[in-house]
Structures are given as structure tokens and as C-alpha cells.
Amino acid sequence: MPYYLMLSKLTERGRDRVKHDPDRITQVNLEIEDQGCSVVSQYALLGRYDFATLIEAPDNAHMSRLAIDLGARGTIETETLPAEPTELFIDAMKAE
């Protein structure tokens, strides 16, 4: 299954939610799995984005629906990038 890197920024509402209920982060990850995707790894960040989440999803359509669903809640803004393991990238560069 393809990988996607989701970079997310908490909105004011999202910051308040996480401040009062930090376990909400884990709950959202379980909701991601309910949509047929899975969280491979996740990191809290300092800087422009608050979180980087590597997600495995069946296809672009699933990932698009997930990003829209999460953003529609009003607690985060996301930017999603397709991600490829470097081993596959290297193999592709070597292919003729």
C-alpha cells in the first residue's frame, strides 16, 4: 500500500482540544484506522507544523477522503504528500 506524509497544524480550536485532552491524538489515530488507513509513525514537531504523520492508505482516494474528513473538523489544517521508501526510489532511478 502507498505511503503518505501528512503534515498538520493545529487550529486555535485544535490547540485548546489537545491542551485539555492530549489523548485525543491517539483517538484520532484509531479513527484513521477505521477509514481503512493506518498510522505507521507520528511525530510532534516544533516550527511551521505541529505533527508529521506517516500514513499507509490503499490509494489516493482514501487519503483524500481522510484529509478532507480531518480538516472538516476545524481542529487541524493538513498538507499531504505521497511518500516513497528510498529503496524503491533508488531502484526506480537504476531502472532503464
Phi and psi in radians as a Rosetta constraint file:
Dihedral C 1 N 2 CA 2 C 2 CIRCULARHARMONIC -1.192 0.35
Dihedral N 2 CA 2 C 2 N 3 CIRCULARHARMONIC 2.713 0.35
Dihedral C 2 N 3 CA 3 C 3 CIRCULARHARMONIC -1.894 0.35
Dihedral N 3 CA 3 C 3 N 4 CIRCULARHARMONIC 2.621 0.35
Dihedral C 3 N 4 CA 4 C 4 CIRCULARHARMONIC -2.410 0.35
Dihedral N 4 CA 4 C 4 N 5 CIRCULARHARMONIC 2.410 0.35
Dihedral C 4 N 5 CA 5 C 5 CIRCULARHARMONIC -1.743 0.35
Dihedral N 5 CA 5 C 5 N 6 CIRCULARHARMONIC 2.020 0.35
Dihedral C 5 N 6 CA 6 C 6 CIRCULARHARMONIC -1.794 0.35
Dihedral N 6 CA 6 C 6 N 7 CIRCULARHARMONIC 2.055 0.35
Dihedral C 6 N 7 CA 7 C 7 CIRCULARHARMONIC -1.716 0.35
Dihedral N 7 CA 7 C 7 N 8 CIRCULARHARMONIC 2.266 0.35
Dihedral C 7 N 8 CA 8 C 8 CIRCULARHARMONIC -2.317 0.35
Dihedral N 8 CA 8 C 8 N 9 CIRCULARHARMONIC 2.556 0.35
Dihedral C 8 N 9 CA 9 C 9 CIRCULARHARMONIC -2.070 0.35
Dihedral N 9 CA 9 C 9 N 10 CIRCULARHARMONIC 2.280 0.35
Dihedral C 9 N 10 CA 10 C 10 CIRCULARHARMONIC -1.280 0.35
Dihedral N 10 CA 10 C 10 N 11 CIRCULARHARMONIC 2.436 0.35
Dihedral C 10 N 11 CA 11 C 11 CIRCULARHARMONIC -1.435 0.35
Dihedral N 11 CA 11 C 11 N 12 CIRCULARHARMONIC 3.077 0.35
Dihedral C 11 N 12 CA 12 C 12 CIRCULARHARMONIC -0.995 0.35
Dihedral N 12 CA 12 C 12 N 13 CIRCULARHARMONIC -0.752 0.35
Dihedral C 12 N 13 CA 13 C 13 CIRCULARHARMONIC -1.098 0.35
Dihedral N 13 CA 13 C 13 N 14 CIRCULARHARMONIC -0.702 0.35
Dihedral C 13 N 14 CA 14 C 14 CIRCULARHARMONIC -1.160 0.35
Dihedral N 14 CA 14 C 14 N 15 CIRCULARHARMONIC -0.713 0.35
Dihedral C 14 N 15 CA 15 C 15 CIRCULARHARMONIC -1.074 0.35
Dihedral N 15 CA 15 C 15 N 16 CIRCULARHARMONIC -0.741 0.35
Dihedral C 15 N 16 CA 16 C 16 CIRCULARHARMONIC -1.097 0.35
Dihedral N 16 CA 16 C 16 N 17 CIRCULARHARMONIC -0.730 0.35
Dihedral C 16 N 17 CA 17 C 17 CIRCULARHARMONIC -1.108 0.35
Dihedral N 17 CA 17 C 17 N 18 CIRCULARHARMONIC -0.820 0.35
Dihedral C 17 N 18 CA 18 C 18 CIRCULARHARMONIC -1.184 0.35
Dihedral N 18 CA 18 C 18 N 19 CIRCULARHARMONIC -0.639 0.35
Dihedral C 18 N 19 CA 19 C 19 CIRCULARHARMONIC -1.045 0.35
Dihedral N 19 CA 19 C 19 N 20 CIRCULARHARMONIC -0.743 0.35
Dihedral C 19 N 20 CA 20 C 20 CIRCULARHARMONIC -1.558 0.35
Dihedral N 20 CA 20 C 20 N 21 CIRCULARHARMONIC -0.296 0.35
Dihedral C 20 N 21 CA 21 C 21 CIRCULARHARMONIC -2.604 0.35
Dihedral N 21 CA 21 C 21 N 22 CIRCULARHARMONIC 1.292 0.35
Dihedral C 21 N 22 CA 22 C 22 CIRCULARHARMONIC -1.059 0.35
Dihedral N 22 CA 22 C 22 N 23 CIRCULARHARMONIC -0.421 0.35
Dihedral C 22 N 23 CA 23 C 23 CIRCULARHARMONIC -1.181 0.35
Dihedral N 23 CA 23 C 23 N 24 CIRCULARHARMONIC -0.203 0.35
Dihedral C 23 N 24 CA 24 C 24 CIRCULARHARMONIC -1.027 0.35
Dihedral N 24 CA 24 C 24 N 25 CIRCULARHARMONIC -0.546 0.35
Dihedral C 24 N 25 CA 25 C 25 CIRCULARHARMONIC -1.024 0.35
Dihedral N 25 CA 25 C 25 N 26 CIRCULARHARMONIC -0.825 0.35
Dihedral C 25 N 26 CA 26 C 26 CIRCULARHARMONIC -1.154 0.35
Dihedral N 26 CA 26 C 26 N 27 CIRCULARHARMONIC -0.653 0.35
Dihedral C 26 N 27 CA 27 C 27 CIRCULARHARMONIC -1.099 0.35
Dihedral N 27 CA 27 C 27 N 28 CIRCULARHARMONIC -0.720 0.35
Dihedral C 27 N 28 CA 28 C 28 CIRCULARHARMONIC -1.111 0.35
Dihedral N 28 CA 28 C 28 N 29 CIRCULARHARMONIC -0.678 0.35
Dihedral C 28 N 29 CA 29 C 29 CIRCULARHARMONIC -1.058 0.35
Dihedral N 29 CA 29 C 29 N 30 CIRCULARHARMONIC -0.642 0.35
Dihedral C 29 N 30 CA 30 C 30 CIRCULARHARMONIC -1.195 0.35
Dihedral N 30 CA 30 C 30 N 31 CIRCULARHARMONIC -0.626 0.35
Dihedral C 30 N 31 CA 31 C 31 CIRCULARHARMONIC -1.150 0.35
Dihedral N 31 CA 31 C 31 N 32 CIRCULARHARMONIC -0.595 0.35
Dihedral C 31 N 32 CA 32 C 32 CIRCULARHARMONIC -1.066 0.35
Dihedral N 32 CA 32 C 32 N 33 CIRCULARHARMONIC -0.739 0.35
Dihedral C 32 N 33 CA 33 C 33 CIRCULARHARMONIC -1.136 0.35
Dihedral N 33 CA 33 C 33 N 34 CIRCULARHARMONIC -0.598 0.35
Dihedral C 33 N 34 CA 34 C 34 CIRCULARHARMONIC -1.104 0.35
Dihedral N 34 CA 34 C 34 N 35 CIRCULARHARMONIC -0.350 0.35
Dihedral C 34 N 35 CA 35 C 35 CIRCULARHARMONIC -1.665 0.35
Dihedral N 35 CA 35 C 35 N 36 CIRCULARHARMONIC 0.238 0.35
Dihedral C 35 N 36 CA 36 C 36 CIRCULARHARMONIC 1.495 0.35
Dihedral N 36 CA 36 C 36 N 37 CIRCULARHARMONIC 0.191 0.35
Dihedral C 36 N 37 CA 37 C 37 CIRCULARHARMONIC -2.020 0.35
Dihedral N 37 CA 37 C 37 N 38 CIRCULARHARMONIC 2.986 0.35
Dihedral C 37 N 38 CA 38 C 38 CIRCULARHARMONIC -2.487 0.35
Dihedral N 38 CA 38 C 38 N 39 CIRCULARHARMONIC 2.506 0.35
Dihedral C 38 N 39 CA 39 C 39 CIRCULARHARMONIC -1.462 0.35
Dihedral N 39 CA 39 C 39 N 40 CIRCULARHARMONIC 2.040 0.35
Dihedral C 39 N 40 CA 40 C 40 CIRCULARHARMONIC -1.441 0.35
Dihedral N 40 CA 40 C 40 N 41 CIRCULARHARMONIC -0.796 0.35
Dihedral C 40 N 41 CA 41 C 41 CIRCULARHARMONIC -2.770 0.35
Dihedral N 41 CA 41 C 41 N 42 CIRCULARHARMONIC 2.783 0.35
Dihedral C 41 N 42 CA 42 C 42 CIRCULARHARMONIC -2.607 0.35
Dihedral N 42 CA 42 C 42 N 43 CIRCULARHARMONIC 2.470 0.35
Dihedral C 42 N 43 CA 43 C 43 CIRCULARHARMONIC -2.348 0.35
Dihedral N 43 CA 43 C 43 N 44 CIRCULARHARMONIC 2.415 0.35
Dihedral C 43 N 44 CA 44 C 44 CIRCULARHARMONIC -1.447 0.35
Dihedral N 44 CA 44 C 44 N 45 CIRCULARHARMONIC 2.434 0.35
Dihedral C 44 N 45 CA 45 C 45 CIRCULARHARMONIC -2.111 0.35
Dihedral N 45 CA 45 C 45 N 46 CIRCULARHARMONIC 2.779 0.35
Dihedral C 45 N 46 CA 46 C 46 CIRCULARHARMONIC -1.926 0.35
Dihedral N 46 CA 46 C 46 N 47 CIRCULARHARMONIC 2.372 0.35
Dihedral C 46 N 47 CA 47 C 47 CIRCULARHARMONIC 2.159 0.35
Dihedral N 47 CA 47 C 47 N 48 CIRCULARHARMONIC -2.561 0.35
Dihedral C 47 N 48 CA 48 C 48 CIRCULARHARMONIC -1.078 0.35
Dihedral N 48 CA 48 C 48 N 49 CIRCULARHARMONIC -0.627 0.35
Dihedral C 48 N 49 CA 49 C 49 CIRCULARHARMONIC -1.990 0.35
Dihedral N 49 CA 49 C 49 N 50 CIRCULARHARMONIC 2.691 0.35
Dihedral C 49 N 50 CA 50 C 50 CIRCULARHARMONIC -1.639 0.35
Dihedral N 50 CA 50 C 50 N 51 CIRCULARHARMONIC -0.529 0.35
Dihedral C 50 N 51 CA 51 C 51 CIRCULARHARMONIC -2.486 0.35
Dihedral N 51 CA 51 C 51 N 52 CIRCULARHARMONIC 2.567 0.35
Dihedral C 51 N 52 CA 52 C 52 CIRCULARHARMONIC -2.115 0.35
Dihedral N 52 CA 52 C 52 N 53 CIRCULARHARMONIC 2.164 0.35
Dihedral C 52 N 53 CA 53 C 53 CIRCULARHARMONIC -2.208 0.35
Dihedral N 53 CA 53 C 53 N 54 CIRCULARHARMONIC 2.149 0.35
Dihedral C 53 N 54 CA 54 C 54 CIRCULARHARMONIC -1.595 0.35
Dihedral N 54 CA 54 C 54 N 55 CIRCULARHARMONIC 2.099 0.35
Dihedral C 54 N 55 CA 55 C 55 CIRCULARHARMONIC -2.099 0.35
Dihedral N 55 CA 55 C 55 N 56 CIRCULARHARMONIC 2.402 0.35
Dihedral C 55 N 56 CA 56 C 56 CIRCULARHARMONIC -1.781 0.35
Dihedral N 56 CA 56 C 56 N 57 CIRCULARHARMONIC 2.214 0.35
Dihedral C 56 N 57 CA 57 C 57 CIRCULARHARMONIC -2.381 0.35
Dihedral N 57 CA 57 C 57 N 58 CIRCULARHARMONIC 2.647 0.35
Dihedral C 57 N 58 CA 58 C 58 CIRCULARHARMONIC -1.050 0.35
Dihedral N 58 CA 58 C 58 N 59 CIRCULARHARMONIC -0.624 0.35
Dihedral C 58 N 59 CA 59 C 59 CIRCULARHARMONIC -2.938 0.35
Dihedral N 59 CA 59 C 59 N 60 CIRCULARHARMONIC 3.091 0.35
Dihedral C 59 N 60 CA 60 C 60 CIRCULARHARMONIC -1.049 0.35
Dihedral N 60 CA 60 C 60 N 61 CIRCULARHARMONIC -0.636 0.35
Dihedral C 60 N 61 CA 61 C 61 CIRCULARHARMONIC -1.092 0.35
Dihedral N 61 CA 61 C 61 N 62 CIRCULARHARMONIC -0.789 0.35
Dihedral C 61 N 62 CA 62 C 62 CIRCULARHARMONIC -1.067 0.35
Dihedral N 62 CA 62 C 62 N 63 CIRCULARHARMONIC -0.763 0.35
Dihedral C 62 N 63 CA 63 C 63 CIRCULARHARMONIC -1.174 0.35
Dihedral N 63 CA 63 C 63 N 64 CIRCULARHARMONIC -0.673 0.35
Dihedral C 63 N 64 CA 64 C 64 CIRCULARHARMONIC -1.100 0.35
Dihedral N 64 CA 64 C 64 N 65 CIRCULARHARMONIC -0.797 0.35
Dihedral C 64 N 65 CA 65 C 65 CIRCULARHARMONIC -1.069 0.35
Dihedral N 65 CA 65 C 65 N 66 CIRCULARHARMONIC -0.737 0.35
Dihedral C 65 N 66 CA 66 C 66 CIRCULARHARMONIC -1.090 0.35
Dihedral N 66 CA 66 C 66 N 67 CIRCULARHARMONIC -0.819 0.35
Dihedral C 66 N 67 CA 67 C 67 CIRCULARHARMONIC -1.076 0.35
Dihedral N 67 CA 67 C 67 N 68 CIRCULARHARMONIC -0.732 0.35
Dihedral C 67 N 68 CA 68 C 68 CIRCULARHARMONIC -1.146 0.35
Dihedral N 68 CA 68 C 68 N 69 CIRCULARHARMONIC -0.764 0.35
Dihedral C 68 N 69 CA 69 C 69 CIRCULARHARMONIC -1.062 0.35
Dihedral N 69 CA 69 C 69 N 70 CIRCULARHARMONIC -0.816 0.35
Dihedral C 69 N 70 CA 70 C 70 CIRCULARHARMONIC -1.138 0.35
Dihedral N 70 CA 70 C 70 N 71 CIRCULARHARMONIC -0.740 0.35
Dihedral C 70 N 71 CA 71 C 71 CIRCULARHARMONIC -1.191 0.35
Dihedral N 71 CA 71 C 71 N 72 CIRCULARHARMONIC -0.558 0.35
Dihedral C 71 N 72 CA 72 C 72 CIRCULARHARMONIC -1.180 0.35
Dihedral N 72 CA 72 C 72 N 73 CIRCULARHARMONIC -0.273 0.35
Dihedral C 72 N 73 CA 73 C 73 CIRCULARHARMONIC -1.276 0.35
Dihedral N 73 CA 73 C 73 N 74 CIRCULARHARMONIC -0.348 0.35
Dihedral C 73 N 74 CA 74 C 74 CIRCULARHARMONIC 1.441 0.35
Dihedral N 74 CA 74 C 74 N 75 CIRCULARHARMONIC 0.172 0.35
Dihedral C 74 N 75 CA 75 C 75 CIRCULARHARMONIC -1.835 0.35
Dihedral N 75 CA 75 C 75 N 76 CIRCULARHARMONIC -0.308 0.35
Dihedral C 75 N 76 CA 76 C 76 CIRCULARHARMONIC -2.500 0.35
Dihedral N 76 CA 76 C 76 N 77 CIRCULARHARMONIC 2.740 0.35
Dihedral C 76 N 77 CA 77 C 77 CIRCULARHARMONIC -2.043 0.35
Dihedral N 77 CA 77 C 77 N 78 CIRCULARHARMONIC 2.402 0.35
Dihedral C 77 N 78 CA 78 C 78 CIRCULARHARMONIC -2.172 0.35
Dihedral N 78 CA 78 C 78 N 79 CIRCULARHARMONIC 2.734 0.35
Dihedral C 78 N 79 CA 79 C 79 CIRCULARHARMONIC -2.318 0.35
Dihedral N 79 CA 79 C 79 N 80 CIRCULARHARMONIC 2.182 0.35
Dihedral C 79 N 80 CA 80 C 80 CIRCULARHARMONIC -2.054 0.35
Dihedral N 80 CA 80 C 80 N 81 CIRCULARHARMONIC 2.317 0.35
Dihedral C 80 N 81 CA 81 C 81 CIRCULARHARMONIC -2.171 0.35
Dihedral N 81 CA 81 C 81 N 82 CIRCULARHARMONIC 2.383 0.35
Dihedral C 81 N 82 CA 82 C 82 CIRCULARHARMONIC -1.148 0.35
Dihedral N 82 CA 82 C 82 N 83 CIRCULARHARMONIC 2.488 0.35
Dihedral C 82 N 83 CA 83 C 83 CIRCULARHARMONIC -2.238 0.35
Dihedral N 83 CA 83 C 83 N 84 CIRCULARHARMONIC 2.454 0.35
Dihedral C 83 N 84 CA 84 C 84 CIRCULARHARMONIC -2.222 0.35
Dihedral N 84 CA 84 C 84 N 85 CIRCULARHARMONIC 2.295 0.35
Dihedral C 84 N 85 CA 85 C 85 CIRCULARHARMONIC -0.969 0.35
Dihedral N 85 CA 85 C 85 N 86 CIRCULARHARMONIC 2.447 0.35
Dihedral C 85 N 86 CA 86 C 86 CIRCULARHARMONIC -1.053 0.35
Dihedral N 86 CA 86 C 86 N 87 CIRCULARHARMONIC -0.513 0.35
Dihedral C 86 N 87 CA 87 C 87 CIRCULARHARMONIC -1.074 0.35
Dihedral N 87 CA 87 C 87 N 88 CIRCULARHARMONIC -0.731 0.35
Dihedral C 87 N 88 CA 88 C 88 CIRCULARHARMONIC -1.191 0.35
Dihedral N 88 CA 88 C 88 N 89 CIRCULARHARMONIC -0.654 0.35
Dihedral C 88 N 89 CA 89 C 89 CIRCULARHARMONIC -1.093 0.35
Dihedral N 89 CA 89 C 89 N 90 CIRCULARHARMONIC -0.788 0.35
Dihedral C 89 N 90 CA 90 C 90 CIRCULARHARMONIC -1.081 0.35
Dihedral N 90 CA 90 C 90 N 91 CIRCULARHARMONIC -0.765 0.35
Dihedral C 90 N 91 CA 91 C 91 CIRCULARHARMONIC -1.047 0.35
Dihedral N 91 CA 91 C 91 N 92 CIRCULARHARMONIC -0.719 0.35
Dihedral C 91 N 92 CA 92 C 92 CIRCULARHARMONIC -1.141 0.35
Dihedral N 92 CA 92 C 92 N 93 CIRCULARHARMONIC -0.640 0.35
Dihedral C 92 N 93 CA 93 C 93 CIRCULARHARMONIC -1.207 0.35
Dihedral N 93 CA 93 C 93 N 94 CIRCULARHARMONIC -0.492 0.35
Dihedral C 93 N 94 CA 94 C 94 CIRCULARHARMONIC -1.469 0.35
Dihedral N 94 CA 94 C 94 N 95 CIRCULARHARMONIC -0.338 0.35
Dihedral C 94 N 95 CA 95 C 95 CIRCULARHARMONIC -1.199 0.35
Dihedral N 95 CA 95 C 95 N 96 CIRCULARHARMONIC 2.547 0.35
